[in-house]
Amino acid sequence: MGLARTLALKAHRPLGRLALPFLRPAAAAPPPWDTGADPDALLAVAFSARDPGARRRAAARIEALWDGEPERRKVIWWLLRERMTAPFGPHGTDHHLSEWTKVADGSAGVSRVSGTGVRRSDSRAGDRIHLSETAERFLFGPDPDCPRVPRIRLVTGLGLGTAAEAELLLDLAFRADDPALRDRCAAVVAETDEPHVLDALENVFSQAFDFWVNCRTFRGELILGQRPELWSDDGTPTPLLSLLLSNPHAPRPPGPESDDGTSYSAVLAALHGRFDLLADFPPGWLIHQMLTVTEERPGTPAAAACRRALRALDEGPAREVLCEAAMEDADNDAVAAVADAGYLPADPDLVPLFLMLTRQWERLAAADPDGHRLRDYIARGDGDPGFDGLVRMLEQDAHPHPATAHDPIPYDAREHALAALRAIGPGDAGNRLCAMAVDGVDVAVRVVAESGLVPVPNDPRDLALFLYRTGQWDRYDAADPDGRHLRGHVAGLSPYDDERTRLRDAAKRGGRPMPCSPPSEPARPDPYWPRGTGVAGTGGFIGGFTTH
């Protein structure tokens, strides 16, 4: 075997081609996939032999093995891929690796990673990948048995590996040293429906998009030999993004791993206009991702695509999550999306509160002209998160801040909202409203004072404290005429408790005597200075001041 290999590789014709029939495995017991020819040796001759005739004949035998014996394809593919990813270069010599065959048939347990993901800039950044004419002719040769398009051996081989290994095709589309080969590979990327290639497209897009959307500082990272930039300054796609968007089959409907926090396949679907796929993504992650893009990178093509996607949601969980997001924050892009698209929550009882919190006044007036639907929903006391938002909304309207000011709430809508809050009775919702009043929220103080609401359950001391903190002085004097309950509460406070400040503020607002002294400053520890030798148990520190 050694002599035959040497002659086939290095001898000039006719010795090189005469040595080909003797390229058989050296082991006494050939591996299961071998039936008379060593693919490793044949590939070595096809790539590196000096005799052109030997190269052609070896390549023809490899093609015959591939086409005639499907069980050998995986072995041939792995061996060929090793040679494509090994640093041969256009003039490299045959670097035979004795473990190729073991790795190819799975017996070596070697992890397969393409290495085309994010990498630091180094001497490899400008490298070009050389693919010999023999290898190119073989890979782009027809394969009628290929289950995917285009039906060529390259696509068949990519289907035998993993998504990480399929990034080799994307790498060749950017870094092949032959421009014509780069174009051929890019055409395959744009046409194929091979699942591993589609996975690779989504993975590489997610890597690059993560850099872009999070405005990460570029420190020499490369993706497929390119800077991780997706749009130029004028908003046009970079070559990297153009390649990633070229395939109409990507992305596909998400699989069970679609809640992966590092995947931006939903954004890729939005950029393709594939809004029909959005319902298949986990709704919470989908809405979070879309709102992150619109808020972190406004005015960009990605933000525009995500805004369109948010307005094209089908009825279902994703739309419900978006409605909840709009109710929780009146300043985010979710509010504009639900208003533009005309979305409403699936629960009809929630509609008036939803329209109120998203400031859709005309629709609110039409849906609940007298405010009874809003009042009935709030009075149910279901602990809905929108209840807190309603109180905050009324408070901000009463005390607008220049940075977050909105148009004033119409008079009727404001009065209906206040009436709904006054309808809250004892229970969880009532206790939350009372807690807001104790914290000094003016709207909550006004409502509990007008409705007579108090927290439950309560004892005389808790009731006295609540009435005192909310400034309901007549009711406080009736509940604690001699101040005994308030004094008992103050006696249990730490000297450093901030509750002392809040009680003094309430007394000041009501013109009452101060019920307690102000909080004390926390005790400061005794200072110390480093002294000693650091040994003999002192650690180098001895307490107390040292005068120098």
N, C-alpha and C positions, 0 to 999 in steps of 0.2 A: 504493500500500500504506500509506504513512504517513497519508494523509488518511482512508482507510477504517478504519484501526486507531484513529485518534484519535476518529472519529465513533462507532465501535462501543463504545469504552471510555467515552467521556465524554458523548455526546449522550443526551438523554432521548428516549423513544419519540415518534414512530416512527422517527426518523433512526437510532437505534442498531441496530435490527434490520434496517433497510434496507441498512446498510453491510456486514452479514455476508457476502453473496455475493461481495463484493470482497476478502475476506481471503485472498489468494493470495500465495505467496512472491514477493518482489520481484526475485529473480535471474532473468535471462533463461533460464538452463538450470536447471529445478527439480531438486532432489536426487532420487536414485532412489526414495526412499520416498514422494514426493509425487505424487498423482494428481489434484490440483485443489483441495486445501484445506491451509492451513498450521496444523498442530496447535498450534504455539506461539501463534499469534495467537488461535486458537479458545479455548485454555486461558486466555489473558489476558482475553478477553471473558467466558468462563464464570465466572471468579473475581472479576473486578473491574469489569465494566460497570455503569453506573448503571441502565440499563434492565433490569428483571427479565425482560421478554420476550426481550431479547437474550441474557441469561445462560442462560435455559432453552433457547433455540434453539441456542446454541453448545454447551451440554452435550449436547444431543440429537445434534448432528453428531459430537461426540467419541465418544459411545457407538456411533454407527453406524460410525465408522471402526474402532473397537476390535473390534466384533462382526463386521463385514463384511470387514475387510482385516487378517488376522492379522499380515501383515508389518509393519504400522505399530505394533504393540503395544509393541515395545521403545522406539520413539521416544516414543510417548505416555507410557509409564511413566516414562522418564527425565525428561521435561519436567515431568510431574506431581510426581515426587519432588523435583525442584529447588524447585518452588514450596512443597511441604510443609515442606522443611527450610530454606528461606530465611526471614529474619526479617521476615515481613510483619506478623504480628499480626492481630487481628480487624479492624482498621481500616486496614491497610496499603494502600499504593497499588501500582500495577503497576510493579515494578522489572524491566523487561525486560532480559535479558542476551543480547547478540548471539551468544554462544558456546554457548547451550543446544543448538541443533540439532547443532553440530559434536560436542559432547561426547556427545550422545545416539546418534549413529550411529558413534561410535568413532574419528572422524578427528582429534580434538584431543589424544588421548593423555593425558587428565587422569585422575589417580588418584582412585578413588572410595572415600571413607572416610566412614562414617556419623557418626563423632565421638561415639557413645554409649557408648564404653568408659570407663575410669577417667579422671576429669578432676578438676582442682583446684577447690575451691569458689570461685566468683566470682559476678558478678552474674547469671550464667546458672543458678545452682543452683536458684533458685525459679521459673524460667521455666516457663510453660505453653506447650504447642504448640497453636496454633489450626488447626483444619481446617474449612474452610467447608462449609456445608450441601451445596453443589454437589459438592465433592470427596468428601464422605462418601457421598453418594448414589451417585456413580459407583463408588467403590472397593468398596462393599458390595453393589453390584448383581450379579445372577447372571451366571455365565459358564459355560455348559454345556461349553465346551472346556477348562476348567481341569482339569489332570490330578491335582490334589490336593484334599483336603477342608480346609475347606468350599469349594465351587465358586463362588467369587466373584472379581471382578477383582483385588481386593487380593492374594489368594493367587497368582493368575497372575502379577501384577507382581513379587511378591517372588521368584518362581522365575526371573525374568529377570536377577537381580542376583547378589550374593554374600552370604555369611553376615554380613559386617560391615554391609552395607546392610540386611539383614533385621532388624537390631536396631532399625530404625525402628518396627516393629510393637511391640516391647517398650517402646520409649520412649513411644509413644502410649498404651499400656496404663497407664503411670504418670503421664504428664505432659500428656495432652490436657486442654484447659481445660473440656471438657464431660464431666461424670461419666458420662452415658449412653454417650458414645463410648469412655471408658476401659473401661467394662464390655463393650462390644462387642468391643473389641480384645483384652481379656483372654480372652473366650470363644473368639476365633479362636486365640490362643496355646495354649489348653488343648486344642483339637480338632485343629489342623492336623497333617498329616504332611509338610508341605513341607520338604525337606531343608535349605534355607538357614535357615529359622526354627529347626529343630532344632539346627543347628550354632550359631546365635546363642545359643540357650538354654544349650548346653554351654559356649560361650566365656564368657558373662557369669557363669555359675555358677563356672567356674574362676577368674575374676578375683576374685570376691567371696570364694570359699573360701580362696584364697591369703592374703588379708588375715586371715581368721579363724583358720585353722589355725596360722599362723606368729605369731599374736598381735602383728601389726604395729600400731604406734601410729597412731591416726587423726589425720591432719593435714589434714582437709578434703577428702579424696578422695571422689568421688561415682561411683556406678555407676547409670546410668539415673536420674540426679537423686536417688539415695538414698544414704544412708550404707551402706558395705559390711558390713552386719550381717545375719546369717542367722538367729540365734535371739535371742529376748529373754532377760532374766535368768531367767525361770521355765521356759525351755526350749521355749517355743512358737515356731513359725516366724514370722519377720517377713513383712510383705507382699512383700518382694523374694523371699524363699525360696519363699513360697507360689506366686508366679507361676512361678518356675523349676521347681517340682515339679508344676505343674498338668498338664503334657502327658505322657500315658502312653507316647508314642512316643520320648521322650528318656530316656536316651541310646540311640543305636543301636549295633549292633556296631561296634567301633572299626575305623578304616581304617589305612592304612600309616603315618600320622603319629601313631599312638596312643602312641608312646613319648616324646611331647613332654613335657618335664619341667614345663611350666606347666599341663598339662591335669589336671583332677580328674574326668574323666568316669567313672572307675571308682568313685569315691566317690558320684557321682550315681546310678550303677547300684545301689550298695548301699543308698542312701536310698530308692530305688524298690523295693527287694527283688528286683531283676533279677539274681539270682545266676547265672542261666544265661548271662549275657554275660561273666562274669569270665574264663572260659577263653580268650576272644579277645584279652585284653590281654597285653602283654609280661609274663611271669611275674615277673621280677625287679623291675620298676617297680611292678607291682600290689602285691606283698607289702610292698615298701618304703613305698608310699603308705599302705596300710592300717595298718601298724604305727606309722607316724608319727602318724596321727590318734589311734590308741588310746593312745599314750604321751604325746603332747603335749597332747591335750585330753580327758583321762579324765573319765568321768561326764557326757558330753554326748550328745545324740541321734546325732551323727555317729559318735562312738566306739562307741556301741552298735550302730549299723548296720554298721560295719566289723568289729566282733567277730563279728556274725552271719555276715557274708560270709566271714570266715576259717574259720568252722566249716562252711561249705557248699561248699567247693571240690571240684570233680570230680577224679578221678584224673588226673594229668598233671603238667606242668612246674611249675605254680603250687604244687601241694601239695608237690612235692619241694623247692622253694625255701623254703617255710615250714618244712619239717622241718629243712633245713639251718640256718635262722635260729634254730630252737629249740635245736639242738645247739651253736651258737656262743655263745649267751648265755642262761644259765639264769634270768636275771631279767627277760627281756622277755615281752611278751604272747604271743609265738609259742608258748611252752611251754604256757601255759594252753589255747591254741587246739588244739594237736595232742592234748593229753591229753583235752580235752572231746570232740573229734570222733573220737577213736580212730584218728588217722592213723598210718600206718607208712611208712617209706621203701620205695620199689619194690624195692631190693636186699635180699633176705632176710638176707644175711650181715651187713648193717649194723644190723639190728633190735636185737640186744642192746646194742650201743653206744648207739644212739639212745634206747632205754628207760632205760639207765643215766644218760645225760646229762640227760634230761628228768625224772628222778626218779620214774619210774613203777614202783615197786618190785614191786607185785603182778604186773603184767604181765611184768616182767623175770624174776621167779621162775618164772612159768609157761612163758615162752619159752625160758629157759636155766637150768634148775635147778642144774646143776653148774658153770656158767661156761665150758664147753668151747667154745661158739660164740663167745663174746667173746674167749677166748684165741686161738682159731684166726684170727679176723679181725685182731686187733692184731698177731699174730705174722707175718702176711703182709707187714707193713711197706709198705703201699701209699701211705704218706704222706697218709692221710686227715686233714683238718683236725680231726676229732673227737678225734684222739689227744692233741693238746695240751690240749683241753678236759677230757679224762679226768684228766690229770696235775693241772691246775689245780683240778679238782673235789676230788680226793683231798687236795690241799694245803690247800684252804679248809676241808675237813672236819676236818683235823688241827689247823688254826690258825684257828678261826672268828673272823670280824670281826663285831661287833654290828650293823653297818649292813647286812651281806649274809648273815647267818647263816641257814641252812636247818636243817630237821630232820636229825639225824645220819644218815649212810648206814648202812643195816643191815649187821650184821657179815658175813653171807655175801656180800653184794654187794661190800663193800669188799675182802674177801679174794680174791674172784674177779677184781676189777680189778687188784689187786697181782700176782696170779699171771699175768694177761695181760701186764702190763708186763715182768715177769721173763722172759717167753717171747720178748721182742724180741731179735733177733740183730743182728750187724753189718750195716750198711747205712744207708740214709737215715734210717729211723725210729730206729735205734740211735744214730746221730750226733745226732739232735735230742734224744733223751733224755739223752745225755751232755752236750749243750750246756746243758740245763736244770740238770743236776747241777752243772756248773761255775758256773752263775749262782746257785747256792745254794738251789735248790728242794729242800726236805728229802726229799720223797717220791722225787724223781728220784735223789738221793744214796743213799737207802736201797736203791732198786731196783738201781742199777748196782753198788753194793757187794756186794749179795747174789747178783747174777747174774754178776759178773765182767766185765760189758760194758765195752769201751773203744772210743773212736772209731777209725774207719778211713778212709783209711790213716793211719798215724802213724809218726813217727820216734822215737828214744829221748827226745829233748828234749820232744816233744809229749806222749808218754806220761807222763814224769816230772811235767810240769806238771799234766796231768789228775788224776793220782793225788794230787798234793800239794793241789790246790784242792778235791778231794772228800774229803780227810781219810782216805784209805786208806793209813795209815802203813806197815803191814807190807809191802804191795805196793810202796809208794814206795821204802822202804829197799832192797828187793831190786832195783828197777829203776835206782836212782841212789844206790848206797851211799856214794859220796864227795861227793855234791851237785854234781858237775861239770855235769850237764845243767841243773839249776836255776840255778846261777850263770851259765851261758852265756845263759840266757833273761833273767835280770835285767840282765846287762851290755848287752843290746840295748834295754832300756827307756829311754824318755825320762825325764828327771828329773821331768817333770810328768804322767807316765802314771798313771791311776787303777788300773792293774793292780798297782801297788805296794801300794795300800791293800788290795786283795783278797788278795794274797799274805800280807800281815801279819795280816789277819783270820783266814785259814786257819791260820797258825802259832800265833796266840793260842788258837784253839779246840783245837788239838792239843797245846798246851804245848811248842811248838818254838821254837828261837831265831828271831829276826826275820831273814828272808832278805834284806832290803833296807831302805834308809832310806825314810821316808815321802816322798810326792811333794812337790816344791818348789812354792812359790807362783809363778804366772806372773810374769815380769818386768814391771814397770810402766814405761810409757813416760815419758821425761823430760817434766815439765810445761812449759808455755810460757805466756807472758802476752802479750796484744796490746800491741804497741808500734809505733812508726813511723807513717808517713803513709799506708800502704796503696798506695804507688806505688814506683817504682824497683826493682821485682822482689821486694820484701819481703812484699807482700800484707798489710801491716799487722801481721805477726807476726814476732817475733824470739825464737829459742829461749832457754831459760834463765830463771832466776828474776829478778824485779825487786824490789828492796827499796824499799818506800815508807815 
